Amino acid sequence: MMEKPSDAEAMESKDEGVMADKGDAIASKGSYETYSPEKLALAANGDVLLFFHAAWCPICRGIEAEINADVSTIPDGVYILKVDYDTAIALRQKYGVTVQHTFVQVDASATLFRNSAMLQIFPACLRGFNNMALLVVSFIAGVLTVLAPCILPLLPVVVGSSASGRSRATPYIVVGSLAVSIILFTYLLKASTAFIMVPPYVWTYLSGSIIGIFGLTLLFPTLWEKVPGLAKLSANSNTLMGTGFRKKGFWGDALVGASLGPVFSTCSPTYFVILASVLPVSFALGTLYLLSYTLGLSLALLLIGLVGERLVSRISPLSNPRGYFKRAIGVLFLVLGLSIALGYEKKLEIAILDSGYFDITKVEQLLLQKVN
């Protein structure tokens, strides 16, 4: 015959049961923490979301601020793991992540469940857009983008090349080729995974090298004649770099502008809404919005370039193609090329955001809400 447990034993057993229940509740509570491979095991008891975060992205910072403001709002059993977008190249390739602030749901074996891309950014703004209104907002967003730290590398290139005095057409060629390059590489690197296996540093090295070479030709105007073998190249009018960089050539200016397309990293919410909600549904309509955004950005950059060119042309000492001012621009391009190649421009963008720089993307968010 079994003995009836004493009151003390019964109470102890009850307390252990309560503690176990509390432990289960704590274990199932949602959380936001830094990614590590072993944390994927949390998917066995809930949902694991990988949040690809970039410190230079205002949108990423905004999402993280909202999460940290009230972690208790994360549903039970939902675990958000913060992944460094810039360094987690293998994870980006594995899950087809082409832009920052992407959310990816995985299971315990790290198998992809769902890639939600940018759809979590503005859940209330992705439905019911007025097509004409969004077209106008896309243009305005392009103009506003010049005020964002994330396109910092574009400004010195546009201003510097325009002020170099190579040709009156230089600002138009540089900005025009930049616009074409942005659209082309948006489709190749952002809207598709066609080149996802190409490491990001390949594009940064390529862009940085082209900008750096252009800086050398401004710093040393006779460089092409002095380098063995290049004198022969300069005699051929169809030689891209021999003629384009050394003289007032179309192809040199076009190459400088196009070199920034692969490393173009906008923070514009409108740009990502186009990628996330429009292009997958209608390629033609998405392209129209993308063209409108790029037109706004290009016109703003062109205006900046023309103002710089006009100021330099009015100051005669600065117009000397072999003067100190042009050499200073060459040094600027060299520094910029190295910064792009080595990733220092991203660190500068992070420093600007950390300093409390006004987040222009908030203006765009308001505009998007107005047209919804």
C-alpha positions, 0 to 999 in steps of 0.5 A: 500500500502506497504511503500518502505524501506528507504535506511538506513533500506535497508543497515541495512538489507543487513548488517544483511544478511552478518553477518548471512552468516559470522556466518554460515561460522564460524559455519561450519568451521572445528575444532580440540578441546577436546572432551566433550559429548555436542560437539557431537551435532556438527554432526547435521551440519557436520561430527564429528570424535573422535580421540583417543589420548594417550600422550605416543604414538609418532604416536598420537603426530605426528598426533596432530602436523600435525593437529595443524600445519595448522588447516585451512586444516580441511575441513568445517563441519568436527569437530575432537574431541580429546579423552583421550585413557587412561581414556575414557574407556567407549567410547573405549568399546562403539565404539570397540576401541582397539588401540590408534590413532583410528578415529571414526565417530559418529552422533549427537546421538553418534551412530557409523558411522565408525571406521577407526581404524589405516587407517588414519595414513599412507594413502599413505602407505596402498596400494600396499605393496610388500609382501616380502619387508614388511616381512623384514620391519616387522622384522627390525621394531621389532628390532627398537622397543627396542629403543622406550619409549613405551616398557620401561617395557620390558627391566628391566624384560628381563635384570633383570631376565637374570642377576638374575642368576636363570638359563642359560636358563632364558633369552631364556625362558623369551623372548620366553614366552614374544613373545608368549604372545605378539602374543596371546594378539595381537589377543585377545586385539588388533585385536579383541574386544573379551575382550573389556569389561574387564577394562584395569586396570585388565590387568595392575594389573595382570601384575604388581602383577606377576612382583612384586611377582617375585621381592619379591622372589629375595629380600627375597630368602627364602620367599616361605619356610617362608610363611605358606602353601607354603612349601608344595607347594614347594614340588610339582614339578608341582606347578607353582609359588611355584617351578617356582619363588623360584627355577630355574624353567621353569614355573616361568621364563615363567610366568614372560615373559608372564605377560607383554603380556597384557600390551604390547603397542608398538608404531611401525607404522609397527605393526599397519599397519599389524593390520589395512591393512593385518590381516583383509584381510588375517589372514595367511599373517598378522600372518606371518608379526606379527611373523616377527615383534615379532621375530625381537623384541625378538632377540633384547631383547634376545641380551640385556638379554644375554649381561646383563647375561654375564656381571654379570657372569664375576663379581663374587660378583654379582653372589651371589644369596643372594647378594646385587645385586640380592636384588637390582634386586628384588627392581627393579622388585617391583618398576616396578610391582607397576609402571605398576599396578598404571600406572606410567610407562606411565607417565615416557614414556610421560616425555621421549617424552616431553624431546625431545627423538628421535622418532624412529617411523619416521625411520619406516615410511621412510621404509614403504614408501620405500616398497610401 
